Amino acid sequence: MTFTAVIDSFDDYQNQLVKCQAVINQENICQQLQVLQQIFYQTLWPQVIQADLSQSQWRSATTEIHRHMRLLAIEVNFLQSARHTQTYQQRLEQIEQRLQQLHGFTNVLINLCQKDCQ
């Protein structure tokens, strides 16, 4: 496992984050979020665990990104069960905030990976 593979996985994950942010108010947001979760749990997370960097920043950011992904899954379930337009919009806003936070943590991890590659 190389750091470039981890960076490539982060890039794929970040690209999907951008797609999710772009379609936040569209009907296929749930599908895009499911793709994001698949990329995270099947590709990115196993590589992050294998990298096992000891920097406290790395551990903090990976812990937060994993926590926010779990919370995102819960919020998607709430979005799907929303019955009223106002509730649906509130859930979308929460998902949008969560995606922004994930984007920030992803940038931190990409920067840490790039520093370690040099």
QUITA-V914004 format. One line per field, one symbol per residue. ss: DSSP state (A for helix, B for strand, O for the rest). A space follows every 50 residues. Layout:
BEGIN
ss: ???
END
This chain:
BEGIN
ss: OOAAAAAAAAAAAAAAAAAAAAOOOOOOAAAAAAAAAAAAAAAAAAAAAA AOOOOAAAAAAAAAAAAAAAAAAAAAAAAAAOOOAAAAAAAAAAAAAAAA AAAAAAAAAAAAAAAAAO
END
